[in-house]
Amino acid sequence: MNYKHWTLENKIKCFFSKREDSNLCSISFWVKTGTAWEKENETGIAHLLEHILFNKKESLDIFVESIGGDLNAGTSYDYTYFYITLPAERFKEGLEVISKIVLEPEITEQFVEKEKPIVLEEIVKTKDSPQESFAETFNAYLFGNTPYGNPILGYEESVKSFTKEAVERFYSETYLPESMVLSVAGNVEEEKIVESVNEVFTKFKVTSPGRKVSFEKPKREGSSFVFEHPNCEIPQILMGWLLPPCNRKDIYYEILDAVLSEGRSSLLYREIKEKNLAYAVFSNYSPMEFASCFTIGAITDKPKDCETAILESIREITEEDFELAKKKLLKRKKK
């Protein structure tokens, strides 16, 4: 896929891909900040900040919905992103909406206190979900005393403690132009995109030196734990392996993921699901900035037998499995 890449004077990186097969324009804005950038007493502040920035969303939603658009955001361990999809001819208005939300923040005491109960309710819902609670506990166990071991939503006590000043400080130290990427795809002329992006986003400037992330390498020896939840009806097993930070060799783990769980011809489907050792089985590679991981999981009422069969299956990966997985990945890329 052909695309244009340029960097604004303020160091925001921009990408554009012309899509003549659609009448829509999709704009996404990525900021290199998330849970991994939080200090010890800031767990959950990146997610709360996303909520606060989106207070403007209420007034903008009416406009976006009136033209058939969609607007949303999300927070992860390594990044926070904001996106809007709208008719291609309204692309400039979409750029202005994203700019107002992310680059013109209204961080007030009122907004901070308004969003805290909403985040606290999300934390309660997570605790009520056996799958989400299990995943959070698993991450805490796998990544140990690092930010990746903390929940993205934060803890009740940390969220309750956040002040306007703390949120402002996190924004000023992490929402930096050099940490931002703007991506646009749609049926719009390249010249018009470049001109509008330069007009809307070049004015954003920050003088803060930013913050450096202090991330100790996770240390975990092979071991296991049992997690019990009152709402869990069928046992689930999850196995994880710590890996180096994301790099150019990630493709090998992507291929392994395809070998194990890409479609009905995958190894885990044949050896685990079809042999009735599990109701569902899956694998996942999570490439991250400071430490990655590979996980394999299953929903099964035969956890011990299933675990043994999974480990045996991994040892039996053949060259044929590997080549088939590469073809699947290439086919997916062409779509």
C-alpha distance (Angstrom), angle and dihedral (degrees) to the residues before:
residue distance angle dihedral
M1 . . .
N2 3.80 . .
Y3 3.78 118.1 .
K4 3.78 140.4 165.6
H5 3.78 120.4 -122.7
W6 3.79 126.2 -168.6
T7 3.80 139.0 152.7
L8 3.79 124.0 -132.0
E9 3.79 122.3 -131.5
N10 3.81 89.4 -102.7
K11 3.86 89.4 55.4
I12 3.83 98.7 -106.9
K13 3.82 106.5 146.5
C14 3.80 115.9 -133.8
F15 3.80 132.8 -162.8
F16 3.80 129.8 -175.1
S17 3.80 130.6 -174.9
K18 3.80 120.1 -175.6
R19 3.83 112.3 -136.5
E20 3.79 112.7 -170.8
D21 3.82 91.1 175.4
S22 3.81 92.6 73.3
N23 3.79 138.4 53.6
L24 3.79 90.5 -149.9
C25 3.78 134.4 87.1
S26 3.80 121.3 -146.1
I27 3.81 118.2 -159.3
S28 3.79 121.8 -173.7
F29 3.77 128.0 178.6
W30 3.81 118.9 -161.1
V31 3.79 126.7 -165.0
K32 3.80 120.3 -166.2
T33 3.79 95.7 -129.4
G34 3.77 135.6 94.9
T35 3.78 141.6 115.9
A36 3.81 92.2 -28.6
W37 3.82 89.6 62.2
E38 3.81 94.4 54.5
K39 3.77 121.9 106.8
E40 3.80 123.6 -134.1
N41 3.81 94.7 -84.8
E42 3.82 95.2 39.3
T43 3.80 103.6 69.8
G44 3.80 106.7 150.2
I45 3.79 97.3 12.1
A46 3.83 94.1 114.8
H47 3.80 89.9 56.8
L48 3.80 93.4 44.9
L49 3.81 89.4 50.8
E50 3.81 89.8 54.4
H51 3.82 88.3 54.8
I52 3.80 91.8 49.1
L53 3.79 93.7 49.0
F54 3.79 88.2 51.8
N55 3.79 93.1 58.2
K56 3.79 83.8 94.4
K57 3.79 87.0 57.2
E58 3.81 91.4 78.9
S59 3.80 92.5 63.7
L60 3.81 92.9 39.7
D61 3.82 95.8 46.1
I62 3.80 92.6 75.0
F63 3.80 91.0 56.1
V64 3.82 94.4 43.7
E65 3.82 94.0 47.7
S66 3.81 92.0 45.0
I67 3.81 90.1 63.6
G68 3.81 94.7 41.6
G69 3.79 96.7 -100.5
D70 3.79 135.4 140.9
L71 3.80 127.5 -139.9
N72 3.81 129.0 -172.8
A73 3.82 146.9 133.3
G74 3.79 142.9 -155.1
T75 3.81 142.7 -163.1
S76 3.79 125.5 -138.7
Y77 3.78 137.1 171.3
D78 3.82 94.0 -90.2
Y79 3.78 105.2 22.6
T80 3.79 148.8 17.7
Y81 3.79 118.6 -142.0
F82 3.80 137.8 -168.8
Y83 3.78 125.4 -167.0
I84 3.78 142.4 -179.8
T85 3.80 129.5 -172.5
L86 3.80 118.1 -164.3
P87 3.83 142.0 144.5
A88 3.79 110.7 -55.9
E89 3.81 93.9 -121.4
R90 3.84 89.7 60.2
F91 3.80 94.3 52.8
K92 3.80 95.9 120.4
E93 3.80 91.6 55.1
G94 3.79 87.2 52.1
L95 3.81 90.9 53.8
E96 3.80 89.8 50.6
V97 3.82 92.1 49.9
I98 3.81 92.3 52.9
S99 3.80 91.1 45.7
K100 3.81 92.9 51.6
I101 3.81 92.6 49.2
V102 3.81 99.2 45.6
L103 3.79 106.6 24.8
E104 3.80 101.6 34.8
P105 3.82 101.7 49.9
E106 3.78 125.2 -176.5
I107 3.79 101.7 -154.6
T108 3.79 103.8 175.1
E109 3.78 133.7 158.6
Q110 3.80 87.7 -114.1
F111 3.81 93.5 55.8
V112 3.81 92.8 44.7
E113 3.79 92.4 53.4
K114 3.81 91.8 42.0
E115 3.81 93.8 55.9
K116 3.81 98.8 42.3
P117 3.86 95.3 76.9
I118 3.81 90.2 47.4
V119 3.81 91.8 54.4
L120 3.81 91.5 43.7
E121 3.81 88.7 54.5
E122 3.82 89.4 52.4
I123 3.80 89.0 52.7
V124 3.83 90.6 52.3
K125 3.82 91.0 50.1
T126 3.79 89.8 51.5
K127 3.79 90.8 53.7
D128 3.81 89.6 51.1
S129 3.81 91.6 54.4
P130 3.83 113.6 80.3
Q131 3.82 92.7 -158.4
E132 3.81 95.2 50.3
S133 3.82 93.8 41.6
F134 3.79 90.5 49.3
A135 3.82 91.6 49.3
E136 3.81 92.3 50.6
T137 3.81 92.0 48.2
F138 3.80 90.5 46.9
N139 3.83 92.2 52.0
A140 3.79 90.8 48.2
Y141 3.80 89.5 52.0
L142 3.82 95.5 43.7
F143 3.81 99.3 43.8
G144 3.78 97.0 33.8
N145 3.80 119.3 -169.1
T146 3.81 96.6 -0.4
P147 3.83 130.4 101.8
Y148 3.83 89.4 -101.1
G149 3.78 87.1 65.0
N150 3.82 90.6 60.1
P151 3.81 124.6 85.2
I152 3.81 114.8 -105.4
L153 3.81 89.7 -132.8
G154 3.80 90.8 54.5
Y155 3.80 129.5 -136.4
E156 3.78 125.1 -62.8
E157 3.80 92.4 -113.6
S158 3.81 94.1 47.7
V159 3.81 94.7 47.9
K160 3.82 91.8 48.3
S161 3.82 90.4 52.7
F162 3.82 98.2 54.8
T163 3.78 117.1 115.3
K164 3.78 132.9 -166.2
E165 3.81 89.6 -105.9
A166 3.82 92.3 52.5
V167 3.81 92.5 50.8
E168 3.81 92.0 46.2
R169 3.79 90.3 50.8
F170 3.82 92.5 50.8
Y171 3.81 91.0 49.6
S172 3.80 94.5 48.2
E173 3.81 92.8 47.4
T174 3.82 98.7 45.2
Y175 3.82 109.6 25.2
L176 3.79 93.3 78.5
P177 3.83 125.7 152.8
E178 3.80 92.4 -123.8
S179 3.81 88.3 56.6
M180 3.82 94.2 53.0
V181 3.80 132.3 93.2
L182 3.80 125.6 -172.5
S183 3.80 117.6 -159.7
V184 3.80 124.5 -171.9
A185 3.80 127.7 -179.4
G186 3.77 126.0 173.7
N187 3.78 150.3 93.8
V188 3.80 95.7 -63.0
E189 3.79 130.7 120.0
E190 3.80 113.1 -99.0
E191 3.80 93.7 -130.6
K192 3.80 92.1 55.3
I193 3.81 92.1 48.9
V194 3.80 93.8 49.7
E195 3.79 92.4 47.1
S196 3.83 93.9 48.2
V197 3.80 95.3 43.7
N198 3.79 91.3 50.8
E199 3.80 90.8 48.7
V200 3.82 96.1 47.8
F201 3.80 103.9 36.8
T202 3.81 108.1 29.6
K203 3.81 91.7 75.9
F204 3.83 91.5 67.2
K205 3.80 110.2 101.5
V206 3.80 132.8 165.8
T207 3.79 128.0 -169.5
S208 3.82 97.0 -170.3
P209 3.83 114.1 116.2
G210 3.79 89.1 -136.9
R211 3.78 126.7 -138.9
K212 3.77 133.1 -74.3
V213 3.77 118.6 -131.6
S214 3.78 116.0 -126.5
F215 3.79 105.0 -158.3
E216 3.78 120.4 169.9
K217 3.78 116.6 -153.5
P218 3.83 109.7 -100.5
K219 3.78 113.6 -110.9
R220 3.80 117.6 -154.6
E221 3.78 130.4 156.3
G222 3.78 120.0 -156.2
S223 3.80 109.3 -78.9
S224 3.79 142.0 125.6
F225 3.79 141.9 -133.3
V226 3.79 138.7 -166.6
F227 3.80 121.0 -127.9
E228 3.81 119.7 -163.7
H229 3.81 125.6 -162.9
P230 3.83 127.5 178.1
N231 3.83 92.7 -137.9
C232 3.81 96.2 52.0
E233 3.81 112.6 106.9
I234 3.82 100.9 171.8
P235 3.82 123.5 36.9
Q236 3.78 119.5 -111.6
I237 3.78 127.4 -160.1
L238 3.78 125.7 -157.0
M239 3.79 127.8 -173.3
G240 3.78 123.4 -171.0
W241 3.78 139.5 -173.5
L242 3.81 124.6 -160.3
L243 3.81 113.7 -129.2
P244 3.83 136.4 -176.6
P245 3.82 120.5 -86.4
C246 3.81 115.6 -73.8
N247 3.79 113.0 -72.8
R248 3.79 143.5 148.6
K249 3.81 91.4 -66.9
D250 3.81 92.3 64.9
I251 3.80 89.8 103.1
Y252 3.81 90.2 74.5
Y253 3.79 91.1 60.1
E254 3.81 90.2 44.7
I255 3.80 88.5 54.9
L256 3.81 90.7 47.4
D257 3.80 89.3 51.6
A258 3.81 89.6 52.7
V259 3.81 91.3 47.4
L260 3.77 91.3 53.8
S261 3.80 105.6 40.0
E262 3.82 114.5 2.1
G263 3.81 104.5 121.8
R264 3.79 134.6 -42.6
S265 3.80 93.2 -52.3
S266 3.82 91.9 59.3
L267 3.77 121.0 116.0
L268 3.79 98.3 -114.6
Y269 3.81 92.4 47.0
R270 3.81 91.4 52.5
E271 3.79 97.7 41.3
I272 3.82 101.3 34.5
K273 3.82 112.6 19.6
E274 3.80 98.9 37.6
K275 3.81 91.0 46.3
N276 3.83 89.8 54.9
L277 3.79 94.4 -117.9
A278 3.82 91.3 127.3
Y279 3.78 140.4 15.6
A280 3.80 89.5 -136.9
V281 3.79 135.1 3.0
F282 3.79 130.4 -172.3
S283 3.79 145.6 164.7
N284 3.78 132.3 -153.9
Y285 3.78 138.5 -172.2
S286 3.83 114.4 -151.1
P287 3.82 111.3 -165.8
M288 3.80 110.3 -163.5
E289 3.79 138.3 174.7
F290 3.81 100.1 -108.3
A291 3.83 106.0 16.9
S292 3.80 132.0 1.4
C293 3.78 133.4 -157.2
F294 3.79 142.2 -160.9
T295 3.79 119.6 -145.8
I296 3.79 136.6 -170.8
G297 3.78 120.9 -168.6
A298 3.77 141.7 173.2
I299 3.79 140.1 -173.1
T300 3.77 104.5 -135.8
D301 3.79 144.6 143.4
K302 3.82 88.2 -145.5
P303 3.82 100.4 61.2
K304 3.81 98.3 161.2
D305 3.81 95.4 46.1
C306 3.79 90.3 44.0
E307 3.79 94.1 50.5
T308 3.80 91.5 50.1
A309 3.80 92.1 48.1
I310 3.81 92.5 49.3
L311 3.80 93.0 52.5
E312 3.80 91.0 46.8
S313 3.80 90.8 49.8
I314 3.80 92.0 53.4
R315 3.79 90.5 54.9
E316 3.82 90.3 53.0
I317 3.81 98.4 57.0
T318 3.80 108.3 138.1
E319 3.79 134.5 -155.9
E320 3.81 87.1 -109.9
D321 3.83 90.8 56.6
F322 3.79 89.8 49.5
E323 3.82 94.7 50.3
L324 3.81 92.4 46.0
A325 3.81 90.2 52.5
K326 3.82 91.3 52.4
K327 3.81 90.1 53.2
K328 3.82 90.1 51.0
L329 3.79 91.6 52.0
L330 3.81 92.9 47.7
K331 3.79 91.0 48.4
R332 3.82 90.8 50.5
K333 3.83 90.5 50.2
K334 3.83 92.0 54.3
K335 3.82 93.4 55.0
